[in-house]
Amino acid sequence: MATEESRYYDVRHLVGTSTHIDIENGTIEAAGQSFGDTAIVRALGATGWGMVIIDNFSDAGESGLSRAVADALALSHATGERVELADVKTGVLPVPAIKEDPRDISLEEKTELLASIESAARLPGIVNTRARYIESEGTVRFMDSSGNEYQYESLRSGYSILAVAGKNGEMQQARESEHAITGLNLRHKEEKGREAAERALLLLDAAPARGGTMNALLDPELAGVFAHEAIGHASEGDLVKEGVSVIKDMIGRQIANSVVTVVDDPTLPEFGFMPVDAEGVAVKRTEIIRDGVLKNFLHSRETLAAVGDGEAGHARAEGSSSPIVRMSNTFIENGDATMDELLEGCKTGILLKGSRGGQVDPGRGVFQFNAEYGYLIEDGEQRGMVRDVSLSGDILSTMHNIALCGTDLKLTPGYCGKGGQSVPVTDGSPHLLLRNAVVGGRHA
């Protein structure tokens, strides 16, 4: 099918629909569906990749595919860097079973269910509410010039609810969300709206945090964000290849306390699940760090060939975008410390809970994350709520300062942005005890 110049080509074809519903302050702002039938065709020429995106690919036929491969190959001649692909294992995993198929539920009923969550958040003192539902479903088909061909169904759905409380010119917000690959999760979720509203109201009366260097307990959500942002991104093979990862030359070295093991596992039936990666490579559990020692980088076929020291099967793409190295389900494994032991080990410090985003520079090895809120810890006991609190520091120093890992691993679904693409992921961790944490607050 391809010309003799083509060293390799592949095709990833997606057919499906996406649904979105937006409700703000009791008003339905948007509710609709869109349909897509798109393929990305990649051809590897004498040097690098050429790529072509085709709409309505189902109607293209064999001749259309041949033309797309030829066009992609012609574009590859503009690249100058020689690309090699590592030999890999192929194969596709079964997709987890669906409990209640969202496709069987009307848009009107989904809107009513989301509205009930949003309505539950409109407590006295709440000045703004916003709820959103997103759903994507379809068929993904992959084929390549090596004879590999896979097809699987993809279904993801989820909602979020944001509540903003206001009093005397002060505003505080709280958010709840749930995303899944196992079916509709909108039913009987009104308590999530109330939880968001109640927490926003509590934050209005919470004292601003006092910053400084102190012991800190990180809850599973914030610790999971740290695992994803600070270590996960630094382990991605494209960043390592480009020399913008602080751990690029550290395979086999102790980069964290021995209590720390960090894993990326696309095979788990969580929101970041992949039955096969976007290059047709079989997926598997990959230990990034084991007992504090850096073991593996995450790779595409191209970065594995260029860098080594890791596993392929981590190429992902949003829609018909080009595959890049991405995480899936990334988490810190359980340790053996109970919550009482974590509090006792902290003695005096702060418990940081939730995440409001932040930033990380994997090349310089520094980060800054905003917690949603926190609680003071005094004499090993949890005390009053505080707000406006953040965590910052050096990635490697922080990894060595993790003193204890709890036994309560929790996974939190969400989306990760990189290279202009957003893909579903899950982050997770047990509670962590962090020594000498740099905590930011309103007061120094």
C-alpha positions as CSV (number, residue, x, y, z in Angstrom):
1,M,0.0,0.0,0.0
2,A,2.8,2.4,0.9
3,T,5.6,3.3,-1.4
4,E,9.0,1.6,-1.1
5,E,10.3,4.7,0.6
6,S,8.0,4.3,3.6
7,R,9.7,2.5,6.4
8,Y,6.5,2.2,8.4
9,Y,3.0,3.7,8.5
10,D,0.1,3.4,10.9
11,V,-3.6,4.6,11.0
12,R,-5.7,5.4,14.0
13,H,-9.4,5.8,13.2
14,L,-12.0,7.2,15.6
15,V,-15.7,7.1,15.1
16,G,-18.0,8.4,17.9
17,T,-20.0,11.1,19.6
18,S,-19.3,13.5,22.5
19,T,-21.9,15.0,24.8
20,H,-21.7,18.0,27.0
21,I,-24.1,19.7,29.4
22,D,-23.5,23.0,31.2
23,I,-25.7,24.4,34.0
24,E,-25.0,27.6,35.8
25,N,-27.1,29.1,38.7
26,G,-30.0,26.9,37.7
27,T,-29.9,27.8,34.0
28,I,-29.0,25.3,31.3
29,E,-26.3,27.1,29.3
30,A,-25.6,24.4,26.8
31,A,-26.6,20.8,26.1
32,G,-25.7,19.0,22.9
33,Q,-23.9,16.3,21.0
34,S,-21.3,16.2,18.2
35,F,-20.2,13.4,15.9
36,G,-16.8,12.6,14.6
37,D,-15.3,10.2,12.0
38,T,-11.6,11.1,11.8
39,A,-8.3,9.3,11.2
40,I,-4.7,10.2,11.6
41,V,-2.3,8.6,9.2
42,R,1.4,8.6,10.0
43,A,4.2,7.6,7.6
44,L,7.9,7.2,8.5
45,G,10.1,8.3,5.7
46,A,13.9,8.3,5.4
47,T,14.1,10.7,8.3
48,G,11.0,11.6,10.4
49,W,7.3,11.4,10.4
50,G,4.7,12.8,8.0
51,M,1.1,13.0,9.2
52,V,-2.3,13.5,7.5
53,I,-5.7,13.9,9.2
54,I,-8.7,12.7,7.2
55,D,-12.4,13.5,8.1
56,N,-15.1,11.1,7.1
57,F,-12.5,8.4,6.9
58,S,-15.1,5.6,6.9
59,D,-15.9,6.6,3.3
60,A,-12.3,6.9,2.2
61,G,-11.8,3.2,1.2
62,E,-8.5,1.6,0.2
63,S,-7.7,4.2,-2.4
64,G,-8.2,7.0,0.1
65,L,-5.9,5.3,2.6
66,S,-3.3,4.8,-0.1
67,R,-3.4,8.5,-1.0
68,A,-3.2,9.5,2.7
69,V,-0.1,7.3,3.2
70,A,1.5,8.8,0.1
71,D,0.7,12.3,1.2
72,A,2.0,11.7,4.7
73,L,5.2,10.2,3.3
74,A,5.7,13.3,1.1
75,L,5.3,15.5,4.2
76,S,7.9,13.4,6.0
77,H,10.6,14.6,3.6
78,A,10.5,18.0,5.3
79,T,11.8,16.6,8.6
80,G,15.5,16.4,9.3
81,E,15.9,14.2,12.4
82,R,16.4,10.5,11.8
83,V,13.7,8.5,13.7
84,E,14.1,4.9,14.8
85,L,11.3,2.8,16.4
86,A,12.0,0.2,19.1
87,D,10.8,-3.3,18.7
88,V,7.8,-3.8,21.0
89,K,5.1,-6.3,22.0
90,T,1.6,-5.8,20.6
91,G,-1.8,-6.8,21.8
92,V,-5.0,-5.3,23.2
93,L,-6.7,-5.8,26.6
94,P,-10.5,-6.4,27.0
95,V,-12.4,-3.2,27.9
96,P,-14.0,-3.3,31.4
97,A,-17.8,-4.0,31.5
98,I,-20.3,-1.1,31.6
99,K,-22.8,-1.0,34.4
100,E,-25.3,1.5,33.0
101,D,-24.7,2.6,29.4
102,P,-25.0,6.4,29.1
103,R,-25.9,5.9,25.4
104,D,-29.2,4.4,26.6
105,I,-30.1,7.5,28.6
106,S,-31.6,10.5,26.8
107,L,-30.0,13.9,26.8
108,E,-33.0,15.3,28.7
109,E,-32.7,12.8,31.5
110,K,-29.0,13.4,31.8
111,T,-29.7,17.1,32.0
112,E,-32.3,16.5,34.8
113,L,-29.8,14.4,36.8
114,L,-27.1,17.0,36.5
115,A,-29.5,19.7,37.4
116,S,-30.4,17.9,40.7
117,I,-26.7,17.9,41.6
118,E,-26.4,21.6,40.8
119,S,-29.6,22.5,42.7
120,A,-28.3,20.7,45.8
121,A,-25.3,23.0,45.9
122,R,-27.4,26.2,46.0
123,L,-27.4,26.5,49.8
124,P,-27.9,29.8,51.6
125,G,-24.6,31.8,51.3
126,I,-23.7,30.2,47.9
127,V,-23.5,33.0,45.3
128,N,-22.6,30.9,42.2
129,T,-22.9,27.3,41.1
130,R,-21.7,25.6,37.9
131,A,-22.2,22.0,36.9
132,R,-20.8,20.2,33.8
133,Y,-21.3,16.8,32.3
134,I,-19.1,15.4,29.6
135,E,-19.3,12.0,27.8
136,S,-17.3,10.5,24.9
137,E,-18.0,7.2,23.3
138,G,-17.0,5.5,20.1
139,T,-14.9,2.9,18.3
140,V,-11.1,3.1,17.9
141,R,-9.5,1.1,15.2
142,F,-5.7,0.8,14.7
143,M,-3.8,-0.7,11.9
144,D,-0.1,-0.5,10.7
145,S,2.2,-1.7,8.0
146,S,3.5,-4.5,10.2
147,G,0.1,-6.2,10.0
148,N,-1.2,-5.3,13.5
149,E,-4.8,-4.4,13.6
150,Y,-7.0,-3.7,16.7
151,Q,-10.5,-2.4,17.4
152,Y,-12.1,-1.5,20.7
153,E,-14.9,0.5,22.2
154,S,-14.2,3.6,24.3
155,L,-16.6,5.1,26.7
156,R,-15.9,7.8,29.4
157,S,-18.3,10.0,31.3
158,G,-18.3,12.3,34.3
159,Y,-19.5,15.4,36.0
160,S,-18.2,18.3,38.1
161,I,-19.9,20.7,40.4
162,L,-18.4,24.0,41.6
163,A,-19.9,26.1,44.4
164,V,-18.8,29.6,45.3
165,A,-19.6,31.1,48.7
166,G,-19.6,34.8,49.4
167,K,-19.7,37.0,52.5
168,N,-18.6,40.6,53.1
169,G,-16.7,40.8,49.8
170,E,-14.9,37.5,50.5
171,M,-15.3,34.6,48.0
172,Q,-14.3,31.0,48.5
173,Q,-15.0,28.0,46.2
174,A,-15.1,24.2,46.4
175,R,-15.4,21.6,43.8
176,E,-16.5,17.9,43.5
177,S,-16.1,15.7,40.5
178,E,-16.4,12.1,39.4
179,H,-15.3,10.4,36.1
180,A,-15.6,6.8,35.1
181,I,-15.1,4.3,32.3
182,T,-17.8,1.9,33.6
183,G,-20.9,3.8,32.8
184,L,-23.2,6.6,33.9
185,N,-22.4,8.0,37.3
186,L,-24.9,10.8,37.6
187,R,-27.6,9.1,39.7
188,H,-28.1,9.8,43.4
189,K,-25.2,12.3,43.5
190,E,-26.9,15.2,45.1
191,E,-24.7,14.9,48.2
192,K,-21.7,15.8,46.1
193,G,-23.3,19.2,45.3
194,R,-24.1,19.7,49.0
195,E,-20.5,18.7,50.0
196,A,-19.0,21.3,47.6
197,A,-21.3,24.0,48.9
198,E,-20.8,23.1,52.6
199,R,-17.0,23.2,52.2
200,A,-17.0,26.5,50.3
201,L,-19.1,28.0,53.2
202,L,-16.6,26.5,55.8
203,L,-13.7,28.1,53.9
204,L,-15.3,31.5,54.3
205,D,-14.8,31.2,58.1
206,A,-11.4,29.4,58.0
207,A,-8.3,31.3,59.0
208,P,-5.7,32.1,56.3
209,A,-2.7,29.7,56.6
210,R,0.6,30.9,58.0
211,G,3.5,29.9,55.7
212,G,6.9,28.6,56.6
213,T,8.9,25.4,56.6
214,M,7.2,22.7,58.6
215,N,6.1,19.0,58.7
216,A,3.1,18.4,56.4
217,L,0.7,15.6,55.8
218,L,-0.5,15.4,52.2
219,D,-3.9,13.8,51.6
220,P,-4.2,11.3,48.7
221,E,-5.5,13.8,46.2
222,L,-2.7,16.3,46.7
223,A,0.0,13.6,47.0
224,G,-1.4,12.0,43.8
225,V,-1.0,15.4,42.0
226,F,2.6,15.6,43.3
227,A,3.3,12.0,42.0
228,H,1.8,12.9,38.6
229,E,3.1,16.4,38.1
230,A,6.5,16.3,39.7
231,I,7.7,12.7,39.1
232,G,5.4,11.4,36.3
233,H,6.1,14.2,33.9
234,A,9.8,14.1,34.7
235,S,9.8,10.4,33.7
236,E,8.3,10.9,30.3
237,G,10.7,9.8,27.6
238,D,10.2,12.8,25.3
239,L,11.2,15.2,28.1
240,V,14.2,13.0,29.0
241,K,15.2,12.9,25.3
242,E,15.0,16.7,25.1
243,G,17.1,17.0,28.2
244,V,14.4,18.9,30.2
245,S,14.0,16.3,33.0
246,V,15.7,16.6,36.3
247,I,16.0,12.8,36.5
248,K,17.3,12.2,32.9
249,D,20.6,10.6,34.0
250,M,19.5,8.9,37.2
251,I,18.3,5.4,36.3
252,G,19.5,3.1,39.1
253,R,20.0,5.9,41.6
254,Q,18.2,6.6,44.8
255,I,16.1,9.6,44.1
256,A,13.6,9.2,46.9
257,N,13.2,7.8,50.4
258,S,13.1,4.0,50.4
259,V,9.4,4.0,51.5
260,V,8.4,5.5,48.1
261,T,7.3,3.4,45.1
262,V,5.7,5.2,42.1
263,V,3.8,3.3,39.4
264,D,2.1,4.1,36.1
265,D,-0.3,1.3,35.2
266,P,-2.5,1.7,32.1
267,T,-4.0,-1.8,32.7
268,L,-6.0,-0.7,35.8
269,P,-9.8,-0.3,35.2
270,E,-9.6,3.4,36.2
271,F,-10.2,6.6,34.2
272,G,-6.7,6.5,32.7
273,F,-7.2,2.9,31.4
274,M,-5.8,2.0,27.9
275,P,-6.5,-1.4,26.3
276,V,-3.6,-0.6,23.9
277,D,-1.6,2.5,23.4
278,A,-2.0,4.9,20.4
279,E,0.9,3.2,18.5
280,G,-0.7,-0.3,18.9
281,V,1.8,-1.3,21.6
282,A,0.7,-3.6,24.4
283,V,0.4,-1.8,27.8
284,K,1.7,-3.0,31.1
285,R,2.4,-1.8,34.7
286,T,5.6,0.2,34.8
287,E,7.4,1.0,38.0
288,I,9.0,4.4,37.7
289,I,10.5,4.2,41.2
290,R,10.8,1.1,43.4
291,D,11.9,1.6,47.0
292,G,13.2,5.0,46.2
293,V,15.3,3.9,43.2
294,L,14.6,5.2,39.7
295,K,13.8,2.1,37.6
296,N,12.1,3.2,34.4
297,F,11.1,6.0,32.1
298,L,7.8,6.0,30.2
299,H,8.2,5.7,26.5
300,S,6.8,5.7,23.0
301,R,8.5,3.5,20.4
302,E,10.5,6.5,19.2
303,T,11.7,7.7,22.6
304,L,12.5,4.1,23.8
305,A,14.8,3.7,20.8
306,A,16.4,7.1,21.5
307,V,16.7,6.9,25.3
308,G,16.2,3.3,26.5
309,D,15.9,2.6,30.2
310,G,12.1,2.0,30.3
311,E,9.0,0.7,28.8
312,A,7.0,1.6,25.6
313,G,3.2,1.5,25.7
314,H,2.8,5.0,27.0
315,A,2.0,6.8,23.7
316,R,-1.4,8.6,23.9
317,A,-3.3,11.1,21.8
318,E,-6.4,13.2,22.1
319,G,-8.7,12.5,19.2
320,S,-6.8,12.6,15.9
321,S,-3.8,14.3,17.3
322,S,-0.3,12.8,17.0
323,P,0.7,10.4,19.8
324,I,3.1,11.7,22.5
325,V,4.4,10.2,25.7
326,R,1.8,10.4,28.4
327,M,0.9,8.9,31.8
328,S,-2.3,6.9,32.5
329,N,-3.0,5.8,36.1
330,T,-0.1,7.1,38.1
331,F,0.2,6.6,41.9
332,I,2.4,6.2,44.9
333,E,2.0,2.7,46.4
334,N,0.7,2.1,49.9
335,G,3.2,2.0,52.8
336,D,2.5,0.7,56.3
337,A,1.8,3.7,58.4
338,T,-1.6,4.2,60.0
339,M,-3.3,7.6,60.2
340,D,-2.5,7.8,63.9
341,E,1.1,7.1,63.2
342,L,1.2,9.7,60.5
343,L,-0.3,12.3,62.8
344,E,2.1,11.3,65.6
345,G,5.0,11.5,63.3
346,C,3.9,15.0,62.1
347,K,3.6,16.2,65.7
348,T,3.2,19.9,64.8
349,G,2.5,21.0,61.2
350,I,-0.3,21.0,58.7
351,L,-2.6,18.6,56.8
352,L,-3.0,19.7,53.2
353,K,-6.1,18.5,51.4
354,G,-7.3,18.7,47.8
355,S,-5.8,20.4,44.8
356,R,-6.4,23.7,43.0
357,G,-3.7,23.2,40.4
358,G,-0.3,24.6,40.3
359,Q,2.8,24.4,38.1
360,V,5.9,22.3,37.8
361,D,9.2,22.7,35.9
362,P,10.5,19.1,35.3
363,G,13.7,20.5,33.8
364,R,14.7,22.7,36.7
365,G,13.1,20.2,39.2
366,V,10.9,22.7,41.1
367,F,7.1,22.7,41.7
368,Q,4.3,24.8,43.3
369,F,0.9,23.3,44.0
370,N,-2.2,25.0,45.6
371,A,-4.1,22.9,48.1
372,E,-7.8,23.4,48.4
373,Y,-7.6,23.8,52.2
374,G,-5.8,22.4,55.2
375,Y,-6.0,21.7,58.9
376,L,-3.5,22.6,61.5
377,I,-1.8,19.7,63.4
378,E,-0.8,20.3,67.0
379,D,0.7,17.6,69.3
380,G,-0.3,14.9,66.8
381,E,-3.9,16.0,66.6
382,Q,-5.9,17.6,63.8
383,R,-7.1,21.1,64.7
384,G,-8.8,24.0,62.9
385,M,-9.3,24.5,59.2
386,V,-7.1,26.9,57.2
387,R,-7.3,28.3,53.7
388,D,-5.1,29.9,51.0
389,V,-2.4,27.4,51.4
390,S,0.2,25.9,49.0
391,L,3.1,23.5,48.8
392,S,6.3,24.2,46.9
393,G,9.9,23.0,46.7
394,D,12.6,21.0,44.9
395,I,11.3,17.7,43.4
396,L,14.3,15.5,44.5
397,S,14.6,17.0,48.0
398,T,10.9,16.5,48.5
399,M,11.1,12.9,47.4
400,H,13.8,12.3,49.9
401,N,11.8,14.1,52.6
402,I,8.8,11.7,52.4
403,A,9.1,10.0,55.7
404,L,6.0,7.8,55.9
405,C,3.4,6.4,53.5
406,G,0.0,5.5,54.7
407,T,-2.2,2.5,53.9
408,D,-5.1,4.3,52.4
409,L,-4.3,4.6,48.7
410,K,-7.0,6.5,46.8
411,L,-7.2,7.2,43.1
412,T,-8.6,10.5,41.8
413,P,-9.7,10.8,38.1
414,G,-9.1,13.8,36.0
415,Y,-7.5,15.2,32.8
416,C,-3.9,16.0,32.0
417,G,-2.8,18.6,29.5
418,K,0.4,18.4,27.5
419,G,1.4,19.5,24.0
420,G,-2.0,21.1,23.5
421,Q,-3.7,17.8,24.1
422,S,-5.9,16.7,27.1
423,V,-6.3,13.0,28.0
424,P,-8.0,11.2,30.8
425,V,-5.8,10.1,33.7
426,T,-5.9,9.0,37.3
427,D,-3.6,10.2,40.1
428,G,-3.3,8.5,43.5
429,S,-1.4,8.0,46.7
430,P,-2.0,7.2,50.3
431,H,-1.5,9.9,52.9
432,L,2.2,11.0,53.1
433,L,4.2,12.6,55.8
434,L,6.6,15.1,54.4
435,R,9.4,16.6,56.5
436,N,10.6,20.2,56.1
437,A,7.8,21.1,53.6
438,V,7.8,24.6,52.2
439,V,4.2,25.7,52.9
440,G,2.9,29.0,51.5
441,G,0.2,31.0,53.2
442,R,-1.2,34.5,53.3
443,H,1.0,35.3,56.3
444,A,4.7,34.6,56.5
